[in-house]
């Protein structure tokens, strides 16, 4: 039971850190994705970690990145 508590606390802490950094660096992401922990949001963050990178791309380039 003790190990489970530690794991749950770490998961919650990681999710809170992710939410905090999303709010600081990429707040627009919440307007696009309802759940930040979803596959689409995570894939977007891996491919385009900052709004500046995404702003310089054309929509078809973003879609191509999502498909890969």
PDB file of N, CA, C and O in Angstrom, chain B, residues numbered from 101:
ATOM      1  N   UNK B 101       0.825  -1.185   0.000  1.00  0.00           N
ATOM      2  CA  UNK B 101       0.000   0.000   0.000  1.00  0.00           C
ATOM      3  C   UNK B 101       0.873   1.255   0.000  1.00  0.00           C
ATOM      4  O   UNK B 101       0.531   2.248  -0.641  1.00  0.00           O
ATOM      5  N   UNK B 102       1.961   1.214   0.691  1.00  0.00           N
ATOM      6  CA  UNK B 102       2.853   2.359   0.756  1.00  0.00           C
ATOM      7  C   UNK B 102       3.435   2.682  -0.617  1.00  0.00           C
ATOM      8  O   UNK B 102       3.535   3.853  -0.982  1.00  0.00           O
ATOM      9  N   UNK B 103       3.819   1.666  -1.378  1.00  0.00           N
ATOM     10  CA  UNK B 103       4.373   1.882  -2.713  1.00  0.00           C
ATOM     11  C   UNK B 103       3.341   2.522  -3.634  1.00  0.00           C
ATOM     12  O   UNK B 103       3.671   3.406  -4.424  1.00  0.00           O
ATOM     13  N   UNK B 104       2.113   2.081  -3.532  1.00  0.00           N
ATOM     14  CA  UNK B 104       1.044   2.644  -4.359  1.00  0.00           C
ATOM     15  C   UNK B 104       0.857   4.118  -4.039  1.00  0.00           C
ATOM     16  O   UNK B 104       0.700   4.929  -4.952  1.00  0.00           O
ATOM     17  N   UNK B 105       0.870   4.474  -2.785  1.00  0.00           N
ATOM     18  CA  UNK B 105       0.713   5.876  -2.385  1.00  0.00           C
ATOM     19  C   UNK B 105       1.823   6.741  -2.969  1.00  0.00           C
ATOM     20  O   UNK B 105       1.569   7.852  -3.435  1.00  0.00           O
ATOM     21  N   UNK B 106       3.037   6.240  -2.945  1.00  0.00           N
ATOM     22  CA  UNK B 106       4.172   6.981  -3.495  1.00  0.00           C
ATOM     23  C   UNK B 106       3.987   7.175  -5.001  1.00  0.00           C
ATOM     24  O   UNK B 106       4.211   8.269  -5.519  1.00  0.00           O
ATOM     25  N   UNK B 107       3.583   6.124  -5.696  1.00  0.00           N
ATOM     26  CA  UNK B 107       3.396   6.204  -7.144  1.00  0.00           C
ATOM     27  C   UNK B 107       2.275   7.186  -7.485  1.00  0.00           C
ATOM     28  O   UNK B 107       2.420   7.993  -8.403  1.00  0.00           O
ATOM     29  N   UNK B 108       1.172   7.124  -6.763  1.00  0.00           N
ATOM     30  CA  UNK B 108       0.053   8.028  -7.020  1.00  0.00           C
ATOM     31  C   UNK B 108       0.475   9.473  -6.773  1.00  0.00           C
ATOM     32  O   UNK B 108       0.117  10.355  -7.553  1.00  0.00           O
ATOM     33  N   UNK B 109       1.221   9.730  -5.718  1.00  0.00           N
ATOM     34  CA  UNK B 109       1.686  11.092  -5.437  1.00  0.00           C
ATOM     35  C   UNK B 109       2.604  11.592  -6.545  1.00  0.00           C
ATOM     36  O   UNK B 109       2.529  12.761  -6.923  1.00  0.00           O
ATOM     37  N   UNK B 110       3.464  10.731  -7.068  1.00  0.00           N
ATOM     38  CA  UNK B 110       4.366  11.131  -8.152  1.00  0.00           C
ATOM     39  C   UNK B 110       3.589  11.426  -9.432  1.00  0.00           C
ATOM     40  O   UNK B 110       3.897  12.384 -10.141  1.00  0.00           O
ATOM     41  N   UNK B 111       2.591  10.610  -9.725  1.00  0.00           N
ATOM     42  CA  UNK B 111       1.773  10.830 -10.921  1.00  0.00           C
ATOM     43  C   UNK B 111       1.025  12.157 -10.819  1.00  0.00           C
ATOM     44  O   UNK B 111       1.010  12.943 -11.766  1.00  0.00           O
ATOM     45  N   UNK B 112       0.409  12.402  -9.671  1.00  0.00           N
ATOM     46  CA  UNK B 112      -0.321  13.652  -9.470  1.00  0.00           C
ATOM     47  C   UNK B 112       0.630  14.843  -9.556  1.00  0.00           C
ATOM     48  O   UNK B 112       0.287  15.870 -10.143  1.00  0.00           O
ATOM     49  N   UNK B 113       1.800  14.714  -8.986  1.00  0.00           N
ATOM     50  CA  UNK B 113       2.793  15.777  -9.047  1.00  0.00           C
ATOM     51  C   UNK B 113       3.220  16.045 -10.490  1.00  0.00           C
ATOM     52  O   UNK B 113       3.349  17.200 -10.896  1.00  0.00           O
ATOM     53  N   UNK B 114       3.437  14.992 -11.254  1.00  0.00           N
ATOM     54  CA  UNK B 114       3.830  15.148 -12.655  1.00  0.00           C
ATOM     55  C   UNK B 114       2.736  15.825 -13.472  1.00  0.00           C
ATOM     56  O   UNK B 114       3.023  16.692 -14.298  1.00  0.00           O
ATOM     57  N   UNK B 115       1.505  15.439 -13.250  1.00  0.00           N
ATOM     58  CA  UNK B 115       0.378  16.044 -13.960  1.00  0.00           C
ATOM     59  C   UNK B 115       0.255  17.521 -13.599  1.00  0.00           C
ATOM     60  O   UNK B 115      -0.006  18.350 -14.470  1.00  0.00           O
ATOM     61  N   UNK B 116       0.439  17.853 -12.332  1.00  0.00           N
ATOM     62  CA  UNK B 116       0.382  19.249 -11.905  1.00  0.00           C
ATOM     63  C   UNK B 116       1.507  20.069 -12.534  1.00  0.00           C
ATOM     64  O   UNK B 116       1.294  21.215 -12.929  1.00  0.00           O
ATOM     65  N   UNK B 117       2.705  19.483 -12.627  1.00  0.00           N
ATOM     66  CA  UNK B 117       3.820  20.176 -13.267  1.00  0.00           C
ATOM     67  C   UNK B 117       3.540  20.396 -14.750  1.00  0.00           C
ATOM     68  O   UNK B 117       3.822  21.468 -15.285  1.00  0.00           O
ATOM     69  N   UNK B 118       2.988  19.389 -15.409  1.00  0.00           N
ATOM     70  CA  UNK B 118       2.634  19.517 -16.822  1.00  0.00           C
ATOM     71  C   UNK B 118       1.619  20.635 -17.008  1.00  0.00           C
ATOM     72  O   UNK B 118       1.776  21.472 -17.897  1.00  0.00           O
ATOM     73  N   UNK B 119       0.587  20.658 -16.185  1.00  0.00           N
ATOM     74  CA  UNK B 119      -0.430  21.705 -16.286  1.00  0.00           C
ATOM     75  C   UNK B 119       0.171  23.088 -16.061  1.00  0.00           C
ATOM     76  O   UNK B 119      -0.178  24.042 -16.756  1.00  0.00           O
ATOM     77  N   UNK B 120       1.063  23.194 -15.102  1.00  0.00           N
ATOM     78  CA  UNK B 120       1.694  24.482 -14.808  1.00  0.00           C
ATOM     79  C   UNK B 120       2.510  24.971 -15.996  1.00  0.00           C
ATOM     80  O   UNK B 120       2.398  26.131 -16.392  1.00  0.00           O
ATOM     81  N   UNK B 121       3.333  24.092 -16.569  1.00  0.00           N
ATOM     82  CA  UNK B 121       4.170  24.508 -17.688  1.00  0.00           C
ATOM     83  C   UNK B 121       3.349  24.799 -18.935  1.00  0.00           C
ATOM     84  O   UNK B 121       3.698  25.689 -19.711  1.00  0.00           O
ATOM     85  N   UNK B 122       2.270  24.065 -19.136  1.00  0.00           N
ATOM     86  CA  UNK B 122       1.380  24.349 -20.265  1.00  0.00           C
ATOM     87  C   UNK B 122       0.796  25.746 -20.107  1.00  0.00           C
ATOM     88  O   UNK B 122       0.746  26.509 -21.071  1.00  0.00           O
ATOM     89  N   UNK B 123       0.353  26.086 -18.901  1.00  0.00           N
ATOM     90  CA  UNK B 123      -0.221  27.407 -18.655  1.00  0.00           C
ATOM     91  C   UNK B 123       0.803  28.522 -18.861  1.00  0.00           C
ATOM     92  O   UNK B 123       0.447  29.619 -19.291  1.00  0.00           O
ATOM     93  N   UNK B 124       2.053  28.253 -18.561  1.00  0.00           N
ATOM     94  CA  UNK B 124       3.097  29.275 -18.706  1.00  0.00           C
ATOM     95  C   UNK B 124       3.566  29.398 -20.157  1.00  0.00           C
ATOM     96  O   UNK B 124       3.642  30.504 -20.691  1.00  0.00           O
ATOM     97  N   UNK B 125       3.880  28.276 -20.791  1.00  0.00           N
ATOM     98  CA  UNK B 125       4.542  28.296 -22.094  1.00  0.00           C
ATOM     99  C   UNK B 125       3.563  28.287 -23.272  1.00  0.00           C
ATOM    100  O   UNK B 125       3.787  28.976 -24.267  1.00  0.00           O
ATOM    101  N   UNK B 126       2.491  27.518 -23.167  1.00  0.00           N
ATOM    102  CA  UNK B 126       1.633  27.262 -24.318  1.00  0.00           C
ATOM    103  C   UNK B 126       0.160  27.317 -23.887  1.00  0.00           C
ATOM    104  O   UNK B 126      -0.550  26.321 -24.021  1.00  0.00           O
ATOM    105  N   UNK B 127      -0.315  28.471 -23.368  1.00  0.00           N
ATOM    106  CA  UNK B 127      -1.684  28.528 -22.827  1.00  0.00           C
ATOM    107  C   UNK B 127      -2.768  28.303 -23.878  1.00  0.00           C
ATOM    108  O   UNK B 127      -3.881  27.908 -23.531  1.00  0.00           O
ATOM    109  N   UNK B 128      -2.469  28.547 -25.156  1.00  0.00           N
ATOM    110  CA  UNK B 128      -3.456  28.350 -26.212  1.00  0.00           C
ATOM    111  C   UNK B 128      -3.823  26.886 -26.398  1.00  0.00           C
ATOM    112  O   UNK B 128      -4.877  26.573 -26.952  1.00  0.00           O
ATOM    113  N   UNK B 129      -2.971  26.002 -25.944  1.00  0.00           N
ATOM    114  CA  UNK B 129      -3.205  24.568 -26.127  1.00  0.00           C
ATOM    115  C   UNK B 129      -4.497  24.119 -25.451  1.00  0.00           C
ATOM    116  O   UNK B 129      -5.153  23.196 -25.933  1.00  0.00           O
ATOM    117  N   UNK B 130      -4.867  24.744 -24.363  1.00  0.00           N
ATOM    118  CA  UNK B 130      -6.103  24.388 -23.655  1.00  0.00           C
ATOM    119  C   UNK B 130      -7.347  24.755 -24.457  1.00  0.00           C
ATOM    120  O   UNK B 130      -8.411  24.173 -24.247  1.00  0.00           O
ATOM    121  N   UNK B 131      -7.224  25.707 -25.368  1.00  0.00           N
ATOM    122  CA  UNK B 131      -8.355  26.065 -26.215  1.00  0.00           C
ATOM    123  C   UNK B 131      -8.577  25.027 -27.313  1.00  0.00           C
ATOM    124  O   UNK B 131      -9.688  24.888 -27.825  1.00  0.00           O
ATOM    125  N   UNK B 132      -7.532  24.310 -27.668  1.00  0.00           N
ATOM    126  CA  UNK B 132      -7.615  23.318 -28.737  1.00  0.00           C
ATOM    127  C   UNK B 132      -7.943  21.936 -28.185  1.00  0.00           C
ATOM    128  O   UNK B 132      -8.774  21.222 -28.746  1.00  0.00           O
ATOM    129  N   UNK B 133      -7.297  21.560 -27.096  1.00  0.00           N
ATOM    130  CA  UNK B 133      -7.469  20.226 -26.530  1.00  0.00           C
ATOM    131  C   UNK B 133      -8.147  20.322 -25.174  1.00  0.00           C
ATOM    132  O   UNK B 133      -7.726  21.085 -24.304  1.00  0.00           O
ATOM    133  N   UNK B 134      -9.194  19.543 -25.008  1.00  0.00           N
ATOM    134  CA  UNK B 134      -9.928  19.529 -23.741  1.00  0.00           C
ATOM    135  C   UNK B 134      -9.097  18.877 -22.643  1.00  0.00           C
ATOM    136  O   UNK B 134      -9.032  19.370 -21.517  1.00  0.00           O
ATOM    137  N   UNK B 135      -8.461  17.757 -22.991  1.00  0.00           N
ATOM    138  CA  UNK B 135      -7.663  17.009 -22.021  1.00  0.00           C
ATOM    139  C   UNK B 135      -6.189  17.099 -22.414  1.00  0.00           C
ATOM    140  O   UNK B 135      -5.790  16.589 -23.461  1.00  0.00           O
ATOM    141  N   UNK B 136      -5.394  17.739 -21.585  1.00  0.00           N
ATOM    142  CA  UNK B 136      -3.961  17.911 -21.868  1.00  0.00           C
ATOM    143  C   UNK B 136      -3.222  16.582 -21.809  1.00  0.00           C
ATOM    144  O   UNK B 136      -2.152  16.450 -22.403  1.00  0.00           O
ATOM    145  N   UNK B 137      -3.771  15.593 -21.102  1.00  0.00           N
ATOM    146  CA  UNK B 137      -3.108  14.294 -20.980  1.00  0.00           C
ATOM    147  C   UNK B 137      -3.469  13.353 -22.120  1.00  0.00           C
ATOM    148  O   UNK B 137      -2.996  12.217 -22.152  1.00  0.00           O
ATOM    149  N   UNK B 138      -4.300  13.805 -23.058  1.00  0.00           N
ATOM    150  CA  UNK B 138      -4.726  12.966 -24.173  1.00  0.00           C
ATOM    151  C   UNK B 138      -3.624  12.751 -25.196  1.00  0.00           C
ATOM    152  O   UNK B 138      -2.611  13.452 -25.202  1.00  0.00           O
ATOM    153  N   UNK B 139      -3.842  11.768 -26.062  1.00  0.00           N
ATOM    154  CA  UNK B 139      -2.828  11.422 -27.064  1.00  0.00           C
ATOM    155  C   UNK B 139      -2.534  12.573 -28.006  1.00  0.00           C
ATOM    156  O   UNK B 139      -1.375  12.826 -28.332  1.00  0.00           O
ATOM    157  N   UNK B 140      -3.563  13.269 -28.444  1.00  0.00           N
ATOM    158  CA  UNK B 140      -3.373  14.371 -29.382  1.00  0.00           C
ATOM    159  C   UNK B 140      -2.572  15.514 -28.785  1.00  0.00           C
ATOM    160  O   UNK B 140      -1.686  16.066 -29.436  1.00  0.00           O
ATOM    161  N   UNK B 141      -2.882  15.865 -27.554  1.00  0.00           N
ATOM    162  CA  UNK B 141      -2.168  16.960 -26.893  1.00  0.00           C
ATOM    163  C   UNK B 141      -0.709  16.591 -26.645  1.00  0.00           C
ATOM    164  O   UNK B 141       0.185  17.409 -26.858  1.00  0.00           O
ATOM    165  N   UNK B 142      -0.471  15.375 -26.201  1.00  0.00           N
ATOM    166  CA  UNK B 142       0.905  14.930 -25.949  1.00  0.00           C
ATOM    167  C   UNK B 142       1.704  14.874 -27.250  1.00  0.00           C
ATOM    168  O   UNK B 142       2.867  15.276 -27.289  1.00  0.00           O
ATOM    169  N   UNK B 143       1.074  14.372 -28.317  1.00  0.00           N
ATOM    170  CA  UNK B 143       1.756  14.321 -29.612  1.00  0.00           C
ATOM    171  C   UNK B 143       2.084  15.730 -30.102  1.00  0.00           C
ATOM    172  O   UNK B 143       3.160  15.964 -30.651  1.00  0.00           O
ATOM    173  N   UNK B 144       1.163  16.659 -29.906  1.00  0.00           N
ATOM    174  CA  UNK B 144       1.400  18.039 -30.313  1.00  0.00           C
ATOM    175  C   UNK B 144       2.561  18.642 -29.538  1.00  0.00           C
ATOM    176  O   UNK B 144       3.407  19.324 -30.118  1.00  0.00           O
ATOM    177  N   UNK B 145       2.610  18.399 -28.244  1.00  0.00           N
ATOM    178  CA  UNK B 145       3.700  18.937 -27.433  1.00  0.00           C
ATOM    179  C   UNK B 145       5.047  18.325 -27.817  1.00  0.00           C
ATOM    180  O   UNK B 145       6.073  19.004 -27.764  1.00  0.00           O
ATOM    181  N   UNK B 146       5.050  17.061 -28.197  1.00  0.00           N
ATOM    182  CA  UNK B 146       6.313  16.436 -28.614  1.00  0.00           C
ATOM    183  C   UNK B 146       6.790  17.003 -29.944  1.00  0.00           C
ATOM    184  O   UNK B 146       7.982  17.255 -30.121  1.00  0.00           O
ATOM    185  N   UNK B 147       5.866  17.205 -30.880  1.00  0.00           N
ATOM    186  CA  UNK B 147       6.242  17.686 -32.203  1.00  0.00           C
ATOM    187  C   UNK B 147       6.505  19.189 -32.237  1.00  0.00           C
ATOM    188  O   UNK B 147       7.419  19.652 -32.919  1.00  0.00           O
ATOM    189  N   UNK B 148       5.701  19.940 -31.500  1.00  0.00           N
ATOM    190  CA  UNK B 148       5.781  21.400 -31.514  1.00  0.00           C
ATOM    191  C   UNK B 148       5.811  21.900 -30.074  1.00  0.00           C
ATOM    192  O   UNK B 148       4.773  22.301 -29.548  1.00  0.00           O
ATOM    193  N   UNK B 149       6.963  21.888 -29.429  1.00  0.00           N
ATOM    194  CA  UNK B 149       7.029  22.208 -28.006  1.00  0.00           C
ATOM    195  C   UNK B 149       6.777  23.671 -27.650  1.00  0.00           C
ATOM    196  O   UNK B 149       6.597  23.993 -26.475  1.00  0.00           O
ATOM    197  N   UNK B 150       6.760  24.560 -28.638  1.00  0.00           N
ATOM    198  CA  UNK B 150       6.489  25.964 -28.314  1.00  0.00           C
ATOM    199  C   UNK B 150       5.526  26.550 -29.343  1.00  0.00           C
ATOM    200  O   UNK B 150       5.473  26.080 -30.480  1.00  0.00           O
ATOM    201  N   UNK B 151       4.772  27.561 -28.957  1.00  0.00           N
ATOM    202  CA  UNK B 151       3.838  28.184 -29.894  1.00  0.00           C
ATOM    203  C   UNK B 151       4.545  28.862 -31.068  1.00  0.00           C
ATOM    204  O   UNK B 151       3.965  28.997 -32.145  1.00  0.00           O
ATOM    205  N   UNK B 152       5.781  29.283 -30.867  1.00  0.00           N
ATOM    206  CA  UNK B 152       6.526  29.948 -31.941  1.00  0.00           C
ATOM    207  C   UNK B 152       6.766  28.983 -33.101  1.00  0.00           C
ATOM    208  O   UNK B 152       6.632  29.356 -34.266  1.00  0.00           O
ATOM    209  N   UNK B 153       7.122  27.741 -32.771  1.00  0.00           N
ATOM    210  CA  UNK B 153       7.345  26.741 -33.813  1.00  0.00           C
ATOM    211  C   UNK B 153       6.065  26.464 -34.587  1.00  0.00           C
ATOM    212  O   UNK B 153       6.093  26.311 -35.809  1.00  0.00           O
ATOM    213  N   UNK B 154       4.964  26.399 -33.889  1.00  0.00           N
ATOM    214  CA  UNK B 154       3.699  26.089 -34.533  1.00  0.00           C
ATOM    215  C   UNK B 154       3.202  27.277 -35.363  1.00  0.00           C
ATOM    216  O   UNK B 154       2.565  27.081 -36.398  1.00  0.00           O
ATOM    217  N   UNK B 155       3.479  28.483 -34.929  1.00  0.00           N
ATOM    218  CA  UNK B 155       3.019  29.673 -35.650  1.00  0.00           C
ATOM    219  C   UNK B 155       3.698  29.826 -37.000  1.00  0.00           C
ATOM    220  O   UNK B 155       3.126  30.400 -37.927  1.00  0.00           O
ATOM    221  N   UNK B 156       4.919  29.313 -37.112  1.00  0.00           N
ATOM    222  CA  UNK B 156       5.650  29.452 -38.374  1.00  0.00           C
ATOM    223  C   UNK B 156       5.272  28.388 -39.395  1.00  0.00           C
ATOM    224  O   UNK B 156       5.735  28.439 -40.534  1.00  0.00           O
ATOM    225  N   UNK B 157       4.454  27.439 -39.015  1.00  0.00           N
ATOM    226  CA  UNK B 157       4.102  26.329 -39.897  1.00  0.00           C
ATOM    227  C   UNK B 157       2.751  26.566 -40.566  1.00  0.00           C
ATOM    228  O   UNK B 157       1.893  27.283 -40.051  1.00  0.00           O
ATOM    229  N   UNK B 158       2.594  25.947 -41.719  1.00  0.00           N
ATOM    230  CA  UNK B 158       1.319  25.962 -42.422  1.00  0.00           C
ATOM    231  C   UNK B 158       0.430  24.861 -41.842  1.00  0.00           C
ATOM    232  O   UNK B 158       0.943  23.888 -41.289  1.00  0.00           O
ATOM    233  N   UNK B 159      -0.887  24.998 -41.958  1.00  0.00           N
ATOM    234  CA  UNK B 159      -1.788  23.966 -41.398  1.00  0.00           C
ATOM    235  C   UNK B 159      -1.518  22.557 -41.933  1.00  0.00           C
ATOM    236  O   UNK B 159      -1.598  21.585 -41.181  1.00  0.00           O
ATOM    237  N   UNK B 160      -1.201  22.440 -43.219  1.00  0.00           N
ATOM    238  CA  UNK B 160      -0.953  21.095 -43.759  1.00  0.00           C
ATOM    239  C   UNK B 160       0.326  20.489 -43.175  1.00  0.00           C
ATOM    240  O   UNK B 160       0.429  19.266 -43.072  1.00  0.00           O
ATOM    241  N   UNK B 161       1.297  21.318 -42.793  1.00  0.00           N
ATOM    242  CA  UNK B 161       2.514  20.801 -42.153  1.00  0.00           C
ATOM    243  C   UNK B 161       2.218  20.267 -40.753  1.00  0.00           C
ATOM    244  O   UNK B 161       2.787  19.259 -40.335  1.00  0.00           O
ATOM    245  N   UNK B 162       1.333  20.939 -40.039  1.00  0.00           N
ATOM    246  CA  UNK B 162       0.935  20.468 -38.713  1.00  0.00           C
ATOM    247  C   UNK B 162       0.204  19.140 -38.830  1.00  0.00           C
ATOM    248  O   UNK B 162       0.463  18.214 -38.062  1.00  0.00           O
ATOM    249  N   UNK B 163      -0.695  19.048 -39.777  1.00  0.00           N
ATOM    250  CA  UNK B 163      -1.449  17.799 -39.976  1.00  0.00           C
ATOM    251  C   UNK B 163      -0.516  16.671 -40.362  1.00  0.00           C
ATOM    252  O   UNK B 163      -0.685  15.546 -39.892  1.00  0.00           O
ATOM    253  N   UNK B 164       0.465  16.947 -41.208  1.00  0.00           N
ATOM    254  CA  UNK B 164       1.452  15.932 -41.594  1.00  0.00           C
ATOM    255  C   UNK B 164       2.248  15.474 -40.377  1.00  0.00           C
ATOM    256  O   UNK B 164       2.541  14.286 -40.244  1.00  0.00           O
ATOM    257  N   UNK B 165       2.598  16.394 -39.495  1.00  0.00           N
ATOM    258  CA  UNK B 165       3.295  16.025 -38.268  1.00  0.00           C
ATOM    259  C   UNK B 165       2.443  15.140 -37.375  1.00  0.00           C
ATOM    260  O   UNK B 165       2.950  14.187 -36.783  1.00  0.00           O
ATOM    261  N   UNK B 166       1.147  15.443 -37.270  1.00  0.00           N
ATOM    262  CA  UNK B 166       0.254  14.618 -36.451  1.00  0.00           C
ATOM    263  C   UNK B 166       0.115  13.215 -37.018  1.00  0.00           C
ATOM    264  O   UNK B 166       0.000  12.249 -36.263  1.00  0.00           O
ATOM    265  N   UNK B 167       0.125  13.093 -38.328  1.00  0.00           N
ATOM    266  CA  UNK B 167      -0.051  11.775 -38.954  1.00  0.00           C
ATOM    267  C   UNK B 167       1.164  10.875 -38.771  1.00  0.00           C
ATOM    268  O   UNK B 167       1.044   9.651 -38.814  1.00  0.00           O
ATOM    269  N   UNK B 168       2.342  11.480 -38.565  1.00  0.00           N
ATOM    270  CA  UNK B 168       3.561  10.663 -38.453  1.00  0.00           C
ATOM    271  C   UNK B 168       3.674   9.958 -37.134  1.00  0.00           C
ATOM    272  O   UNK B 168       4.645   9.238 -36.900  1.00  0.00           O
TER     273      UNK B 168
END
